[in-house]
Amino acid sequence: MLNQKRFMPVVPMLGILLLFNSTNAQKPGETAPPTASMTSSATAASKQGNMSVITNPYDNPAEQYRIGPGDVLDIRILNRPNLSRDSVRVEGNGTIRMPLIEGAISAACMTETELAKSIAERYLKYYRNPQVDVFIKEFKSSQVAIIGHVGEQGRFMLQRRIRLLELLTYAKGPAPNAGQTISVIHSPTAQRCDNDAQNEPQATGLASYKLSDTLSGVEEANPYLESGDIVTLREADRVYVVGDVLAPREIPLKEPITISRAIAMAGGVGKDSKKDKIRIIRQTPGSSKKTELFADLGAIEKKKAEDLDLMPNDIIDVPTSGAKSLIRSLMGTIAPSIGQLPVRVIP
């Protein structure tokens, strides 16, 4: 009896343990519950209404979000509830105010950590070693947009800093008819956080980059974007090949194209063409004035003349030889008429 009484309490305890294990065990066919590491890596871009939100699952220090006007902050000071503040809105001039601190505190272009350090330094006047934490409660300041000939136009709310190439990937890349230049239009009212030489063109309100350099990740053509930036990718300029070629056509200037290559893309010259008198009609940008250039395709093919790069809206006219053209025209008109005459046999 003593032994039974001693072990009786153990039986319910074992039952509880078995029940606990069964409720947490993975059933056949079920997927395992998400672990902390799985749930912490949120998607890089989620939807909020008509706007995509780009978050920072990797917490790259170089890409941490920079506070700007309109953002709402929660500021916590350890063991100082009288100083802590909820929902502190950053003013239009990029400043905030805190108890005991004289004057405004600059918050614009700072990360959460940088602003917390700045506030802590100001409280050293009143407290020893103050512990300050800053959290961004609402992101309001950083929005960018991408329009033009891209896979998917859209607006994006940034919760971290991104470069031009990354935004282009969120827009599903350039469209097939995109041109060679990608431009960033800077908002004249937006506050800029970068002042290095790389971003000097921002003062003009427009910076343009070679698309191929941006796609290759060249740093000079892949700047960080700032709030209010609008990225635009125009349709490719075109050149036109007409005259005595096998397939007259317009050609998009998605990359540099020379005279000989444009003619080759139009199927090559015809039999009666005057290869030494190929005419390029070029319109001066910003005016109606046109100029004419002449090229010798035969000399270009023999590398005795320069194969010039074409400019947007150039017209390449491949002329025909006058005599040969007349003969072929006559043959084309007379031959069908002769074919309709009756045939007689001469014995």
C-alpha positions in Angstrom: 0.0 0.0 0.0 2.8 2.3 0.8 4.4 1.7 -2.6 1.1 2.3 -4.4 0.5 5.5 -2.5 4.0 6.6 -3.3 3.7 6.2 -7.1 0.0 7.2 -7.6 0.8 11.0 -7.9 3.3 10.1 -10.7 0.6 8.6 -12.9 -1.4 11.9 -13.4 1.8 13.7 -13.9 2.8 11.4 -16.7 -0.6 11.8 -18.3 -0.2 15.6 -18.2 3.2 15.3 -19.9 1.9 12.9 -22.6 -1.1 15.3 -23.2 1.3 18.2 -23.5 3.5 16.4 -26.0 0.6 15.2 -28.1 -0.8 18.7 -28.4 2.5 20.1 -29.6 3.5 17.1 -31.8 3.3 17.6 -35.5 0.6 15.4 -37.1 1.2 13.5 -40.3 0.8 15.7 -43.3 1.0 18.9 -41.3 3.7 21.5 -41.8 5.8 22.5 -38.8 4.9 25.8 -37.1 7.0 28.7 -38.1 10.1 29.2 -36.0 11.4 32.6 -34.8 14.0 32.6 -37.6 11.3 31.9 -40.2 8.9 34.6 -39.0 11.6 37.3 -38.6 12.4 37.4 -42.3 9.4 39.3 -43.6 8.9 39.8 -47.3 10.9 42.7 -48.7 7.8 44.3 -50.3 4.2 44.1 -49.2 1.1 45.9 -50.4 -0.8 48.7 -48.5 -3.7 49.7 -50.7 -2.3 51.0 -54.0 1.2 51.4 -52.6 4.0 48.9 -52.1 6.0 49.0 -48.9 9.7 48.1 -49.0 10.9 46.9 -45.6 14.4 45.8 -44.4 14.5 42.1 -43.5 18.3 42.1 -43.5 18.8 45.2 -41.3 21.8 46.4 -43.3 23.2 49.4 -41.4 24.0 51.2 -44.7 20.4 51.0 -45.8 18.7 51.8 -42.5 15.8 54.2 -42.8 16.4 57.9 -42.3 13.8 59.8 -40.3 12.0 62.5 -42.1 9.2 65.1 -41.8 5.8 63.5 -41.0 7.2 60.4 -39.4 5.8 59.4 -36.0 8.2 58.3 -33.2 7.9 56.5 -29.9 10.7 57.7 -27.5 11.5 55.6 -24.4 13.8 56.7 -21.6 14.6 54.0 -19.1 13.2 54.5 -15.6 12.0 58.0 -16.7 8.3 57.6 -17.7 7.8 61.3 -17.1 10.2 62.0 -20.0 9.2 59.2 -22.4 6.8 60.2 -25.2 4.5 58.4 -27.6 3.5 59.4 -31.1 6.0 62.3 -31.4 5.5 63.7 -34.9 8.5 65.0 -36.8 7.8 68.6 -37.9 8.1 69.8 -41.4 11.5 71.3 -40.7 12.7 67.9 -39.5 12.8 68.6 -35.8 11.1 67.3 -32.6 10.8 68.6 -29.0 11.4 66.7 -25.7 10.8 67.7 -22.0 13.6 69.7 -20.3 15.6 70.1 -23.5 15.8 73.7 -24.7 15.0 74.3 -28.3 14.2 71.8 -31.1 16.1 68.6 -31.7 17.1 67.8 -35.3 15.7 64.4 -36.3 15.7 64.5 -40.1 18.2 62.2 -41.9 19.0 60.3 -38.7 18.5 56.6 -38.0 16.7 55.5 -34.8 20.0 54.8 -33.2 21.5 58.1 -34.1 18.6 60.1 -32.8 18.5 58.1 -29.6 22.2 58.9 -29.0 21.6 62.6 -29.8 18.7 62.8 -27.2 20.8 60.9 -24.6 23.6 63.4 -25.0 21.3 66.3 -24.3 19.9 64.6 -21.1 23.4 64.2 -19.7 22.9 67.7 -18.4 20.2 66.4 -16.0 20.8 62.7 -15.6 23.7 60.3 -15.4 24.0 57.8 -18.2 20.4 58.1 -19.6 19.2 55.1 -21.6 17.2 56.3 -24.7 15.4 54.2 -27.3 13.7 55.5 -30.4 11.2 53.6 -32.5 9.6 54.7 -35.7 5.8 54.1 -35.2 4.6 55.4 -38.5 6.5 55.9 -41.7 5.2 58.9 -43.6 8.1 60.8 -45.2 9.8 58.5 -47.7 7.8 57.7 -50.9 9.2 57.2 -54.3 7.6 56.4 -57.7 8.7 54.8 -60.9 6.9 55.4 -64.2 7.5 55.1 -67.9 8.6 52.0 -69.9 9.1 49.5 -67.1 7.4 46.2 -66.4 5.2 47.6 -63.6 4.8 51.3 -62.7 4.1 52.1 -59.1 4.5 54.0 -55.9 6.6 52.7 -53.0 6.8 53.6 -49.3 10.3 53.1 -48.1 11.1 51.7 -44.6 14.8 51.6 -45.5 17.1 53.2 -48.0 17.3 51.6 -51.5 19.3 52.2 -54.6 18.0 52.9 -58.1 18.7 49.4 -59.4 16.8 47.8 -56.6 13.7 49.9 -57.3 14.0 49.0 -60.9 13.8 45.3 -59.9 10.7 45.9 -57.9 9.2 47.5 -61.1 10.0 44.2 -62.9 12.9 45.8 -64.9 12.9 47.8 -68.1 10.3 47.1 -70.8 11.4 45.8 -74.2 11.0 49.2 -75.8 12.9 51.1 -73.1 15.5 53.6 -74.1 19.1 54.0 -73.0 18.6 56.6 -70.3 17.0 56.3 -66.9 16.3 59.6 -65.1 15.6 60.5 -61.5 13.5 63.7 -60.9 14.1 65.1 -57.5 11.3 66.9 -55.6 12.3 70.5 -55.0 10.7 70.5 -51.5 12.2 67.2 -50.3 14.9 67.2 -47.8 18.1 65.6 -49.1 20.1 63.4 -46.7 23.2 63.0 -48.9 25.6 65.8 -49.7 28.5 63.9 -51.2 29.8 64.6 -54.7 27.9 61.7 -56.1 24.6 63.5 -55.5 25.6 67.0 -56.8 23.2 66.7 -59.8 20.3 66.8 -57.3 20.5 70.6 -57.1 19.3 70.7 -60.7 16.2 68.6 -59.9 17.1 66.0 -62.5 19.8 63.3 -62.7 20.2 61.0 -65.7 22.1 57.8 -65.9 23.0 55.3 -68.6 20.6 52.4 -68.2 23.3 49.7 -69.0 25.5 51.2 -66.2 22.6 51.1 -63.8 21.8 47.5 -64.7 25.4 46.6 -64.2 25.5 48.1 -60.7 28.0 50.8 -61.5 28.0 52.9 -58.3 27.9 56.3 -60.1 24.8 55.2 -62.0 23.1 53.5 -59.0 22.5 56.2 -56.3 20.4 55.9 -53.2 16.9 57.3 -53.7 15.4 60.0 -51.4 11.8 60.9 -50.5 9.8 62.3 -53.3 12.1 61.0 -56.1 10.3 60.0 -59.4 12.2 57.6 -61.6 11.3 57.6 -65.2 12.4 55.4 -68.1 11.5 56.8 -71.5 10.8 54.9 -74.7 13.8 54.3 -76.9 14.5 56.9 -79.6 14.3 55.6 -83.1 16.1 55.8 -86.5 14.6 55.1 -89.8 16.0 53.2 -92.8 14.3 53.8 -96.2 15.1 53.7 -99.9 16.6 50.7 -101.7 16.8 48.2 -98.9 15.1 44.9 -98.6 13.0 45.7 -95.5 12.6 49.4 -94.8 11.9 49.8 -91.1 12.3 51.9 -88.0 14.8 50.7 -85.4 14.7 51.5 -81.7 18.0 53.0 -80.3 18.3 50.7 -77.3 22.0 50.8 -77.8 24.5 52.6 -80.1 23.9 51.7 -83.8 26.1 52.5 -86.7 25.2 53.2 -90.3 26.3 49.8 -91.6 24.5 47.9 -88.8 21.2 49.8 -89.3 21.3 48.9 -93.1 22.0 45.3 -92.2 19.1 45.3 -89.8 16.9 46.5 -92.7 17.9 43.5 -94.7 20.8 45.1 -96.6 20.9 47.2 -99.8 19.1 46.3 -103.0 20.7 45.4 -106.3 20.4 48.9 -107.8 21.5 50.9 -104.8 24.2 53.6 -104.9 26.3 52.4 -102.0 28.7 55.4 -102.2 25.9 58.0 -101.9 24.0 56.9 -98.8 22.3 59.9 -97.3 21.7 60.6 -93.6 19.0 63.2 -92.8 19.6 64.6 -89.3 17.3 67.0 -87.5 19.0 69.4 -85.0 17.6 68.8 -81.5 15.2 71.6 -80.4 14.8 73.0 -83.9 13.3 72.3 -87.3 16.6 72.6 -89.0 17.8 69.6 -90.9 21.3 68.7 -92.1 22.4 66.1 -94.6 25.4 63.8 -94.3 26.7 61.3 -96.9 28.4 58.0 -96.4 30.1 55.5 -98.6 28.9 52.1 -97.5 31.5 50.3 -99.7 34.3 52.3 -98.1 32.9 51.5 -94.6 32.8 47.8 -95.4 36.5 48.0 -96.5 37.3 50.0 -93.3 38.4 52.9 -95.4 35.8 55.2 -93.9 34.4 55.7 -90.4 31.2 53.9 -89.6 29.3 56.7 -87.8 27.0 56.2 -84.8 23.4 57.3 -85.6 21.6 59.9 -83.6 17.9 59.8 -82.5 15.5 60.4 -85.4 18.1 60.0 -88.1 16.8 58.9 -91.5 19.0 56.7 -93.6 18.1 57.0 -97.3 19.7 54.4 -99.6 19.3 55.8 -103.2 19.0 53.8 -106.3 21.1 54.1 -109.5 19.2 56.3 -112.0 19.8 54.2 -115.2 19.4 50.8 -113.5 16.2 52.0 -111.8 14.7 53.2 -115.0 15.5 49.9 -116.8 14.0 47.9 -114.0 10.9 50.1 -113.9 10.4 49.7 -117.7 10.9 46.0 -117.5 8.4 45.8 -114.6 5.8 47.7 -116.7 6.3 46.2 -120.1 6.9 42.6 -119.2 3.4 41.9 -117.9 1.8 43.5 -121.0 3.9 41.3 -123.3 2.8 38.3 -121.4 -0.8 39.0 -122.3 -0.2 38.9 -126.1 -1.1 35.8 -128.1 1.7 33.4 -129.0 2.1 32.5 -132.7 4.3 29.7 -134.1 6.6 30.6 -137.0 7.2 27.5 -139.0 
